[in-house]
C-alpha cells in the first residue's frame, strides 16, 4: 500500500477551495443561505470529485487529467454501486450513499499500486 503524497493531494485542496469560493458567491448572489450552499459544495466534492480522484490515483495521469477523468469515473461508479446496493434490498438513503463513497475511497487508496521502485520491470 502506498499512500498519496502531498503533490497528489493538492488538486483536491484546490477543488475544495474553488467549491468554498463558489459557496460564498452563491450565498451572496442568490436567496439561498450560506450553509445550504456550503452543504451543496461539500456534496459535489464528496460525490463527484473525491471517489473518482482516489480511483484515478492508481493510473499514471497528470493532476488535471486525473481530476477530469475522476469526475467522469465518479459519475459512473457511484450511481452504479448505489443501484447494486438497492438491488440487494438496502434502501437508498443519505447514510448508505456516504458509506458507499467511503468504501470506494478506502478501497482505491488501499489498492493503490506500488511504484516502480518496489516492482522492477521484468526484462
Phi, psi and omega in degrees: 000132180237116181285151179295145178273172178298322180296325180284336181267351179303316180300328176294320177296318178297318179296319178295320178295318178297317179293327176294316178297319177295326177294317176299313181296318180294325179291326181276332185262350180233166178284357179289143181287162182297316184293327176293316178294322178295319177296322178294318177297319178294322178295316176300316182296311186284337182264319186260330188258308189298308183297314181293322178296318179294324176295318183287350174297339180282355181244157185268079178237162174286170185297318180293316178298319180297320181292313183292312179293329178296322177293323178293317179297317178298317181294339179265319189282312186297311177297325178295317178293323178293325174297317177295320177298317179293324180293332178278000173102001177273139179289149173280116180218169179299320181296318180293323177296316180297319179296317179296318178298316179297320179295318180296315181296314180295318179295321180294321180286320180291329180275000183313124182293145177287150181289172182294341180290337180266333178234090181295152179294141176275134182267000000 
